[in-house]
Every structure is written in C-alpha cells, then in structure tokens.
Amino acid sequence: MLMKHRVSIYALIVFTLLSVVIWRNGQSDFNNVQWEQYVVGSGDTLWSIAKMSNVEEDTRDIIAVMQDHNDMKSVDLHPGDVVLYPVSK
C-alpha cells in the first residue's frame, strides 16, 4: 500500500514538472513581441484581430495570450474597446 502511494506522489511530481516546462515553452514564443493597440470596430472578433498579428503561432494560441495580456474574462468585444495584440519585433 505504501509503495502505491509513493508511485502516485512521484507521478504527480513528474506531471507537475512537465506541465511547467511545457507551459514555459509555449509562453516563450511571445517574449520577442511588442504590443500594439487596436480600437475595436463593429464586427471585429478576437480571431480577426489575432489574424492581424505577424507572430508565427497558431491563431488560437495568439488569442489565449491576448486574453491573458488584456485581462479579458470573455471574448466579448464592443466597438470602441481597445485591445492590445502582439506583433513581432
């Protein structure tokens, strides 16, 4: 029984360390960007704004980073909102 708990604890530690490494690698692609302002117009979406970015990443990843960087709780945008989006330096 004790061995079973040890294996579970080791597996949890390995999983946690791998998660941190994967997360840091995913975030590092956005270290060399500058952020530009975009004023949201009628019909704009995070997808359409992210597509303006010249960062060579999956659009879904760009949107996730944009949401985090802009402290967005949802994907709802309204005309006149100002959104920062990444552009390669």
GULO-556649 format. One record per atom (N, C-alpha, C): atom name; x, y, z; residue number from 0; residue in one letter. Coordinates in Angstrom, 1 decimal, decimal comma, always signed. Atoms other than C-alpha are relative to their C-alpha. Layout:
GULO-556649
<atom->CA; xx->X; yy->Y; zz->Z; seq->NUM; type->A>
...
This chain:
GULO-556649
<atom->N; xx->+0,8; yy->-1,2; zz->+0,0; seq->0; type->M>
<atom->CA; xx->+0,0; yy->+0,0; zz->+0,0; seq->0; type->M>
<atom->C; xx->+0,9; yy->+1,3; zz->+0,0; seq->0; type->M>
<atom->N; xx->-0,9; yy->-1,2; zz->-0,1; seq->1; type->L>
<atom->CA; xx->+2,8; yy->+2,4; zz->+0,9; seq->1; type->L>
<atom->C; xx->+0,7; yy->+0,2; zz->-1,4; seq->1; type->L>
<atom->N; xx->-0,6; yy->-0,1; zz->+1,3; seq->2; type->M>
<atom->CA; xx->+4,5; yy->+1,7; zz->-2,5; seq->2; type->M>
<atom->C; xx->-0,9; yy->+0,6; zz->-1,0; seq->2; type->M>
<atom->N; xx->+1,0; yy->-0,6; zz->+0,9; seq->3; type->K>
<atom->CA; xx->+1,3; yy->+2,6; zz->-4,3; seq->3; type->K>
<atom->C; xx->-0,1; yy->+1,5; zz->+0,2; seq->3; type->K>
<atom->N; xx->+0,1; yy->-1,4; zz->-0,3; seq->4; type->H>
<atom->CA; xx->+1,2; yy->+6,0; zz->-2,6; seq->4; type->H>
<atom->C; xx->+1,3; yy->+0,7; zz->-0,5; seq->4; type->H>
<atom->N; xx->-1,3; yy->-0,6; zz->+0,5; seq->5; type->R>
<atom->CA; xx->+4,9; yy->+6,6; zz->-3,4; seq->5; type->R>
<atom->C; xx->-0,1; yy->+0,2; zz->-1,5; seq->5; type->R>
<atom->N; xx->+0,0; yy->-0,1; zz->+1,5; seq->6; type->V>
<atom->CA; xx->+4,3; yy->+5,9; zz->-7,1; seq->6; type->V>
<atom->C; xx->-1,0; yy->+1,1; zz->-0,4; seq->6; type->V>
<atom->N; xx->+0,9; yy->-1,1; zz->+0,3; seq->7; type->S>
<atom->CA; xx->+1,3; yy->+8,3; zz->-7,1; seq->7; type->S>
<atom->C; xx->+0,6; yy->+1,3; zz->+0,3; seq->7; type->S>
<atom->N; xx->-0,7; yy->-1,2; zz->-0,3; seq->8; type->I>
<atom->CA; xx->+3,3; yy->+11,0; zz->-5,5; seq->8; type->I>
<atom->C; xx->+1,1; yy->+0,3; zz->-1,0; seq->8; type->I>
<atom->N; xx->-1,0; yy->-0,2; zz->+1,0; seq->9; type->Y>
<atom->CA; xx->+6,2; yy->+10,6; zz->-7,9; seq->9; type->Y>
<atom->C; xx->-0,7; yy->+0,3; zz->-1,4; seq->9; type->Y>
<atom->N; xx->+0,7; yy->-0,3; zz->+1,3; seq->10; type->A>
<atom->CA; xx->+3,7; yy->+10,6; zz->-10,9; seq->10; type->A>
<atom->C; xx->-0,5; yy->+1,4; zz->+0,1; seq->10; type->A>
<atom->N; xx->+0,5; yy->-1,4; zz->-0,1; seq->11; type->L>
<atom->CA; xx->+2,2; yy->+13,8; zz->-9,6; seq->11; type->L>
<atom->C; xx->+1,1; yy->+1,0; zz->-0,1; seq->11; type->L>
<atom->N; xx->-1,2; yy->-0,9; zz->+0,1; seq->12; type->I>
<atom->CA; xx->+5,6; yy->+15,5; zz->-9,2; seq->12; type->I>
<atom->C; xx->+0,5; yy->+0,1; zz->-1,5; seq->12; type->I>
<atom->N; xx->-0,4; yy->+0,0; zz->+1,4; seq->13; type->V>
<atom->CA; xx->+6,6; yy->+14,4; zz->-12,7; seq->13; type->V>
<atom->C; xx->-1,0; yy->+0,8; zz->-0,9; seq->13; type->V>
<atom->N; xx->+1,1; yy->-0,7; zz->+0,8; seq->14; type->F>
<atom->CA; xx->+3,3; yy->+15,6; zz->-14,2; seq->14; type->F>
<atom->C; xx->+0,1; yy->+1,5; zz->+0,2; seq->14; type->F>
<atom->N; xx->-0,1; yy->-1,5; zz->-0,4; seq->15; type->T>
<atom->CA; xx->+3,7; yy->+19,0; zz->-12,4; seq->15; type->T>
<atom->C; xx->+1,2; yy->+0,6; zz->-0,7; seq->15; type->T>
<atom->N; xx->-1,2; yy->-0,5; zz->+0,6; seq->16; type->L>
<atom->CA; xx->+7,2; yy->+19,5; zz->-13,6; seq->16; type->L>
<atom->C; xx->-0,1; yy->+0,1; zz->-1,6; seq->16; type->L>
<atom->N; xx->+0,2; yy->+0,0; zz->+1,4; seq->17; type->L>
<atom->CA; xx->+6,4; yy->+18,5; zz->-17,2; seq->17; type->L>
<atom->C; xx->-1,0; yy->+1,1; zz->-0,4; seq->17; type->L>
<atom->N; xx->+1,0; yy->-1,1; zz->+0,3; seq->18; type->S>
<atom->CA; xx->+3,4; yy->+20,9; zz->-17,2; seq->18; type->S>
<atom->C; xx->+0,6; yy->+1,3; zz->+0,0; seq->18; type->S>
<atom->N; xx->-0,7; yy->-1,3; zz->-0,1; seq->19; type->V>
<atom->CA; xx->+5,6; yy->+23,8; zz->-16,1; seq->19; type->V>
<atom->C; xx->+0,9; yy->+0,2; zz->-1,2; seq->19; type->V>
<atom->N; xx->-1,0; yy->-0,1; zz->+1,2; seq->20; type->V>
<atom->CA; xx->+8,2; yy->+23,1; zz->-18,8; seq->20; type->V>
<atom->C; xx->-0,8; yy->+0,2; zz->-1,2; seq->20; type->V>
<atom->N; xx->+0,8; yy->-0,2; zz->+1,2; seq->21; type->I>
<atom->CA; xx->+5,5; yy->+22,8; zz->-21,5; seq->21; type->I>
<atom->C; xx->-0,6; yy->+1,4; zz->+0,0; seq->21; type->I>
<atom->N; xx->+0,6; yy->-1,4; zz->-0,1; seq->22; type->W>
<atom->CA; xx->+3,8; yy->+26,0; zz->-20,3; seq->22; type->W>
<atom->C; xx->+1,0; yy->+1,0; zz->-0,3; seq->22; type->W>
<atom->N; xx->-1,1; yy->-1,0; zz->+0,2; seq->23; type->R>
<atom->CA; xx->+7,1; yy->+27,9; zz->-20,2; seq->23; type->R>
<atom->C; xx->+0,4; yy->+0,0; zz->-1,5; seq->23; type->R>
<atom->N; xx->-0,4; yy->+0,1; zz->+1,4; seq->24; type->N>
<atom->CA; xx->+8,0; yy->+26,7; zz->-23,7; seq->24; type->N>
<atom->C; xx->-1,1; yy->+0,7; zz->-0,9; seq->24; type->N>
<atom->N; xx->+1,1; yy->-0,6; zz->+0,7; seq->25; type->G>
<atom->CA; xx->+4,6; yy->+27,8; zz->-25,0; seq->25; type->G>
<atom->C; xx->+0,0; yy->+1,5; zz->+0,1; seq->25; type->G>
<atom->N; xx->+0,0; yy->-1,4; zz->-0,2; seq->26; type->Q>
<atom->CA; xx->+4,9; yy->+31,2; zz->-23,5; seq->26; type->Q>
<atom->C; xx->+1,2; yy->+0,7; zz->-0,6; seq->26; type->Q>
<atom->N; xx->-1,3; yy->-0,6; zz->+0,4; seq->27; type->S>
<atom->CA; xx->+8,5; yy->+31,8; zz->-24,6; seq->27; type->S>
<atom->C; xx->-0,1; yy->+0,6; zz->-1,5; seq->27; type->S>
<atom->N; xx->+0,1; yy->-0,5; zz->+1,3; seq->28; type->D>
<atom->CA; xx->+7,4; yy->+32,4; zz->-28,2; seq->28; type->D>
<atom->C; xx->-0,6; yy->+1,4; zz->-0,1; seq->28; type->D>
<atom->N; xx->+0,6; yy->-1,3; zz->+0,0; seq->29; type->F>
<atom->CA; xx->+5,7; yy->+35,6; zz->-27,2; seq->29; type->F>
<atom->C; xx->+0,9; yy->+1,0; zz->+0,8; seq->29; type->F>
<atom->N; xx->-1,0; yy->-0,9; zz->-0,7; seq->30; type->N>
<atom->CA; xx->+8,8; yy->+37,0; zz->-25,4; seq->30; type->N>
<atom->C; xx->+0,5; yy->+1,1; zz->-0,9; seq->30; type->N>
<atom->N; xx->-0,6; yy->-1,0; zz->+0,9; seq->31; type->N>
<atom->CA; xx->+10,0; yy->+38,8; zz->-28,5; seq->31; type->N>
<atom->C; xx->-1,0; yy->+0,7; zz->-0,8; seq->31; type->N>
<atom->N; xx->+1,0; yy->-0,7; zz->+0,7; seq->32; type->V>
<atom->CA; xx->+6,9; yy->+40,7; zz->-29,4; seq->32; type->V>
<atom->C; xx->-0,2; yy->+1,4; zz->+0,7; seq->32; type->V>
<atom->N; xx->+0,5; yy->-1,3; zz->-0,6; seq->33; type->Q>
<atom->CA; xx->+5,7; yy->+44,3; zz->-28,9; seq->33; type->Q>
<atom->C; xx->-1,5; yy->+0,0; zz->-0,1; seq->33; type->Q>
<atom->N; xx->+1,5; yy->-0,1; zz->+0,0; seq->34; type->W>
<atom->CA; xx->+2,1; yy->+45,1; zz->-28,2; seq->34; type->W>
<atom->C; xx->-0,5; yy->+1,3; zz->-0,6; seq->34; type->W>
<atom->N; xx->+0,6; yy->-1,2; zz->+0,6; seq->35; type->E>
<atom->CA; xx->+0,1; yy->+47,4; zz->-30,4; seq->35; type->E>
<atom->C; xx->-1,4; yy->+0,1; zz->+0,3; seq->35; type->E>
<atom->N; xx->+1,4; yy->-0,2; zz->-0,3; seq->36; type->Q>
<atom->CA; xx->-3,2; yy->+48,9; zz->-29,7; seq->36; type->Q>
<atom->C; xx->-0,9; yy->-0,1; zz->-1,2; seq->36; type->Q>
<atom->N; xx->+1,0; yy->+0,1; zz->+1,0; seq->37; type->Y>
<atom->CA; xx->-6,3; yy->+48,2; zz->-31,8; seq->37; type->Y>
<atom->C; xx->-1,3; yy->+0,4; zz->+0,5; seq->37; type->Y>
<atom->N; xx->+1,3; yy->-0,4; zz->-0,4; seq->38; type->V>
<atom->CA; xx->-9,6; yy->+50,0; zz->-31,5; seq->38; type->V>
<atom->C; xx->-1,0; yy->-0,9; zz->-0,7; seq->38; type->V>
<atom->N; xx->+1,0; yy->+1,0; zz->+0,5; seq->39; type->V>
<atom->CA; xx->-12,4; yy->+47,5; zz->-31,9; seq->39; type->V>
<atom->C; xx->-1,1; yy->+0,7; zz->-0,8; seq->39; type->V>
<atom->N; xx->+1,0; yy->-0,5; zz->+0,8; seq->40; type->G>
<atom->CA; xx->-14,8; yy->+48,2; zz->-34,7; seq->40; type->G>
<atom->C; xx->-1,2; yy->-0,9; zz->-0,1; seq->40; type->G>
<atom->N; xx->+1,1; yy->+0,9; zz->+0,1; seq->41; type->S>
<atom->CA; xx->-18,2; yy->+46,8; zz->-35,5; seq->41; type->S>
<atom->C; xx->+0,3; yy->-1,3; zz->-0,7; seq->41; type->S>
<atom->N; xx->-0,2; yy->+1,3; zz->+0,6; seq->42; type->G>
<atom->CA; xx->-18,0; yy->+43,1; zz->-36,3; seq->42; type->G>
<atom->C; xx->+1,4; yy->-0,6; zz->+0,2; seq->42; type->G>
<atom->N; xx->-1,3; yy->+0,5; zz->-0,3; seq->43; type->D>
<atom->CA; xx->-14,4; yy->+42,7; zz->-35,1; seq->43; type->D>
<atom->C; xx->-0,2; yy->-1,1; zz->+1,1; seq->43; type->D>
<atom->N; xx->-0,1; yy->+1,1; zz->-0,9; seq->44; type->T>
<atom->CA; xx->-13,6; yy->+39,5; zz->-33,2; seq->44; type->T>
<atom->C; xx->+1,5; yy->-0,2; zz->+0,5; seq->44; type->T>
<atom->N; xx->-1,4; yy->+0,3; zz->-0,4; seq->45; type->L>
<atom->CA; xx->-10,5; yy->+38,3; zz->-31,3; seq->45; type->L>
<atom->C; xx->+0,7; yy->-0,7; zz->-1,1; seq->45; type->L>
<atom->N; xx->-0,5; yy->+0,8; zz->+1,1; seq->46; type->W>
<atom->CA; xx->-10,0; yy->+35,9; zz->-34,2; seq->46; type->W>
<atom->C; xx->+0,5; yy->+1,0; zz->-1,0; seq->46; type->W>
<atom->N; xx->-0,4; yy->-0,9; zz->+1,0; seq->47; type->S>
<atom->CA; xx->-9,9; yy->+38,7; zz->-36,7; seq->47; type->S>
<atom->C; xx->+1,2; yy->+0,9; zz->+0,4; seq->47; type->S>
<atom->N; xx->-1,1; yy->-0,9; zz->-0,5; seq->48; type->I>
<atom->CA; xx->-7,6; yy->+40,9; zz->-34,6; seq->48; type->I>
<atom->C; xx->+1,3; yy->-0,9; zz->+0,1; seq->48; type->I>
<atom->N; xx->-1,1; yy->+0,9; zz->-0,1; seq->49; type->A>
<atom->CA; xx->-5,3; yy->+37,9; zz->-33,9; seq->49; type->A>
<atom->C; xx->+0,6; yy->-0,3; zz->-1,3; seq->49; type->A>
<atom->N; xx->-0,5; yy->+0,3; zz->+1,3; seq->50; type->K>
<atom->CA; xx->-5,0; yy->+37,3; zz->-37,6; seq->50; type->K>
<atom->C; xx->+0,8; yy->+1,1; zz->-0,6; seq->50; type->K>
<atom->N; xx->-0,8; yy->-1,1; zz->+0,4; seq->51; type->M>
<atom->CA; xx->-3,5; yy->+40,8; zz->-38,0; seq->51; type->M>
<atom->C; xx->+1,4; yy->-0,1; zz->+0,5; seq->51; type->M>
<atom->N; xx->-1,3; yy->+0,2; zz->-0,6; seq->52; type->S>
<atom->CA; xx->-0,6; yy->+39,7; zz->-35,8; seq->52; type->S>
<atom->C; xx->+0,9; yy->-0,7; zz->-1,0; seq->52; type->S>
<atom->N; xx->-0,9; yy->+0,7; zz->+0,9; seq->53; type->N>
<atom->CA; xx->+2,5; yy->+38,7; zz->-37,7; seq->53; type->N>
<atom->C; xx->+0,9; yy->-1,0; zz->+0,8; seq->53; type->N>
<atom->N; xx->-0,7; yy->+1,0; zz->-0,8; seq->54; type->V>
<atom->CA; xx->+3,6; yy->+36,3; zz->-34,9; seq->54; type->V>
<atom->C; xx->-0,4; yy->-1,4; zz->-0,6; seq->54; type->V>
<atom->N; xx->+0,2; yy->+1,3; zz->+0,7; seq->55; type->E>
<atom->CA; xx->+4,0; yy->+32,8; zz->-36,4; seq->55; type->E>
<atom->C; xx->-0,4; yy->-1,0; zz->+1,1; seq->55; type->E>
<atom->N; xx->+0,6; yy->+1,0; zz->-1,0; seq->56; type->E>
<atom->CA; xx->+1,8; yy->+30,9; zz->-33,9; seq->56; type->E>
<atom->C; xx->-1,4; yy->-0,3; zz->-0,5; seq->56; type->E>
<atom->N; xx->+1,4; yy->+0,4; zz->+0,3; seq->57; type->D>
<atom->CA; xx->-1,5; yy->+29,2; zz->-34,1; seq->57; type->D>
<atom->C; xx->-0,9; yy->+1,1; zz->+0,5; seq->57; type->D>
<atom->N; xx->+0,9; yy->-1,1; zz->-0,4; seq->58; type->T>
<atom->CA; xx->-4,3; yy->+31,8; zz->-34,0; seq->58; type->T>
<atom->C; xx->-0,6; yy->-0,2; zz->+1,3; seq->58; type->T>
<atom->N; xx->+0,6; yy->+0,2; zz->-1,3; seq->59; type->R>
<atom->CA; xx->-5,8; yy->+30,1; zz->-31,0; seq->59; type->R>
<atom->C; xx->+0,9; yy->+0,3; zz->+1,1; seq->59; type->R>
<atom->N; xx->-1,0; yy->-0,3; zz->-1,0; seq->60; type->D>
<atom->CA; xx->-2,6; yy->+30,5; zz->-29,1; seq->60; type->D>
<atom->C; xx->+0,1; yy->+1,5; zz->+0,2; seq->60; type->D>
<atom->N; xx->-0,1; yy->-1,5; zz->-0,1; seq->61; type->I>
<atom->CA; xx->-2,4; yy->+34,2; zz->-30,0; seq->61; type->I>
<atom->C; xx->-1,2; yy->+0,5; zz->+0,7; seq->61; type->I>
<atom->N; xx->+1,2; yy->-0,5; zz->-0,7; seq->62; type->I>
<atom->CA; xx->-6,0; yy->+34,7; zz->-28,8; seq->62; type->I>
<atom->C; xx->+0,1; yy->-0,3; zz->+1,5; seq->62; type->I>
<atom->N; xx->-0,2; yy->+0,4; zz->-1,4; seq->63; type->A>
<atom->CA; xx->-5,2; yy->+32,9; zz->-25,5; seq->63; type->A>
<atom->C; xx->+1,0; yy->+1,0; zz->+0,7; seq->63; type->A>
<atom->N; xx->-0,9; yy->-1,0; zz->-0,5; seq->64; type->V>
<atom->CA; xx->-2,2; yy->+35,2; zz->-25,0; seq->64; type->V>
<atom->C; xx->-0,6; yy->+1,4; zz->+0,1; seq->64; type->V>
<atom->N; xx->+0,7; yy->-1,3; zz->+0,0; seq->65; type->M>
<atom->CA; xx->-4,2; yy->+38,3; zz->-26,0; seq->65; type->M>
<atom->C; xx->-0,9; yy->+0,1; zz->+1,2; seq->65; type->M>
<atom->N; xx->+1,0; yy->+0,0; zz->-1,1; seq->66; type->Q>
<atom->CA; xx->-6,9; yy->+37,4; zz->-23,5; seq->66; type->Q>
<atom->C; xx->+0,7; yy->+0,2; zz->+1,4; seq->66; type->Q>
<atom->N; xx->-0,8; yy->-0,1; zz->-1,3; seq->67; type->D>
<atom->CA; xx->-4,3; yy->+37,0; zz->-20,7; seq->67; type->D>
<atom->C; xx->+0,6; yy->+1,4; zz->+0,1; seq->67; type->D>
<atom->N; xx->-0,7; yy->-1,3; zz->-0,1; seq->68; type->H>
<atom->CA; xx->-2,4; yy->+40,1; zz->-21,6; seq->68; type->H>
<atom->C; xx->-1,0; yy->+1,2; zz->+0,2; seq->68; type->H>
<atom->N; xx->+1,0; yy->-1,0; zz->-0,1; seq->69; type->N>
<atom->CA; xx->-5,6; yy->+42,2; zz->-21,8; seq->69; type->N>
<atom->C; xx->-0,9; yy->-0,2; zz->+1,2; seq->69; type->N>
<atom->N; xx->+0,8; yy->+0,3; zz->-1,2; seq->70; type->D>
<atom->CA; xx->-7,0; yy->+40,7; zz->-18,6; seq->70; type->D>
<atom->C; xx->-1,5; yy->-0,2; zz->-0,4; seq->70; type->D>
<atom->N; xx->+1,3; yy->+0,2; zz->+0,5; seq->71; type->M>
<atom->CA; xx->-10,1; yy->+39,6; zz->-20,6; seq->71; type->M>
<atom->C; xx->-0,6; yy->-1,3; zz->+0,7; seq->71; type->M>
<atom->N; xx->+0,7; yy->+1,1; zz->-0,6; seq->72; type->K>
<atom->CA; xx->-12,6; yy->+37,3; zz->-18,8; seq->72; type->K>
<atom->C; xx->-0,8; yy->-0,7; zz->-1,0; seq->72; type->K>
<atom->N; xx->+0,8; yy->+0,6; zz->+1,1; seq->73; type->S>
<atom->CA; xx->-14,6; yy->+36,6; zz->-22,0; seq->73; type->S>
<atom->C; xx->+0,6; yy->+0,5; zz->-1,4; seq->73; type->S>
<atom->N; xx->-0,4; yy->-0,4; zz->+1,4; seq->74; type->V>
<atom->CA; xx->-14,2; yy->+37,0; zz->-25,8; seq->74; type->V>
<atom->C; xx->-0,9; yy->+1,1; zz->-0,5; seq->74; type->V>
<atom->N; xx->+0,9; yy->-1,1; zz->+0,5; seq->75; type->D>
<atom->CA; xx->-16,9; yy->+39,7; zz->-26,0; seq->75; type->D>
<atom->C; xx->+0,7; yy->+1,3; zz->-0,2; seq->75; type->D>
<atom->N; xx->-0,6; yy->-1,3; zz->+0,3; seq->76; type->L>
<atom->CA; xx->-15,8; yy->+42,8; zz->-27,7; seq->76; type->L>
<atom->C; xx->-1,1; yy->+1,0; zz->-0,4; seq->76; type->L>
<atom->N; xx->+1,0; yy->-1,0; zz->+0,4; seq->77; type->H>
<atom->CA; xx->-17,6; yy->+46,1; zz->-28,3; seq->77; type->H>
<atom->C; xx->+0,7; yy->+1,1; zz->-0,7; seq->77; type->H>
<atom->N; xx->-0,7; yy->-1,1; zz->+0,7; seq->78; type->P>
<atom->CA; xx->-16,9; yy->+48,9; zz->-30,7; seq->78; type->P>
<atom->C; xx->+0,5; yy->+1,1; zz->+0,9; seq->78; type->P>
<atom->N; xx->-0,6; yy->-1,0; zz->-0,9; seq->79; type->G>
<atom->CA; xx->-14,6; yy->+51,4; zz->-29,1; seq->79; type->G>
<atom->C; xx->+1,0; yy->-0,6; zz->+1,0; seq->79; type->G>
<atom->N; xx->-1,0; yy->+0,7; zz->-0,9; seq->80; type->D>
<atom->CA; xx->-12,8; yy->+48,8; zz->-26,9; seq->80; type->D>
<atom->C; xx->+1,4; yy->+0,1; zz->-0,6; seq->80; type->D>
<atom->N; xx->-1,4; yy->+0,0; zz->+0,5; seq->81; type->V>
<atom->CA; xx->-9,0; yy->+49,0; zz->-27,1; seq->81; type->V>
<atom->C; xx->+0,6; yy->-1,3; zz->+0,5; seq->81; type->V>
<atom->N; xx->-0,6; yy->+1,3; zz->-0,2; seq->82; type->V>
<atom->CA; xx->-7,2; yy->+45,7; zz->-27,4; seq->82; type->V>
<atom->C; xx->+1,4; yy->+0,0; zz->-0,4; seq->82; type->V>
<atom->N; xx->-1,4; yy->+0,2; zz->+0,3; seq->83; type->L>
<atom->CA; xx->-3,5; yy->+45,0; zz->-27,3; seq->83; type->L>
<atom->C; xx->+0,2; yy->-1,3; zz->-0,7; seq->83; type->L>
<atom->N; xx->-0,3; yy->+1,2; zz->+0,7; seq->84; type->Y>
<atom->CA; xx->-2,3; yy->+42,5; zz->-29,8; seq->84; type->Y>
<atom->C; xx->+1,5; yy->-0,1; zz->-0,3; seq->84; type->Y>
<atom->N; xx->-1,4; yy->+0,2; zz->+0,2; seq->85; type->P>
<atom->CA; xx->+1,2; yy->+41,0; zz->-30,4; seq->85; type->P>
<atom->C; xx->+0,5; yy->+0,2; zz->-1,4; seq->85; type->P>
<atom->N; xx->-0,7; yy->-0,2; zz->+1,3; seq->86; type->V>
<atom->CA; xx->+3,5; yy->+42,0; zz->-33,3; seq->86; type->V>
<atom->C; xx->+1,5; yy->-0,3; zz->+0,2; seq->86; type->V>
<atom->N; xx->-1,5; yy->+0,4; zz->-0,1; seq->87; type->S>
<atom->CA; xx->+7,0; yy->+40,5; zz->-33,9; seq->87; type->S>
<atom->C; xx->+0,8; yy->+1,3; zz->-0,1; seq->87; type->S>
<atom->N; xx->-0,9; yy->-1,1; zz->+0,0; seq->88; type->K>
<atom->CA; xx->+9,8; yy->+42,9; zz->-33,2; seq->88; type->K>
<atom->C; xx->+0,8; yy->+0,0; zz->-1,3; seq->88; type->K>
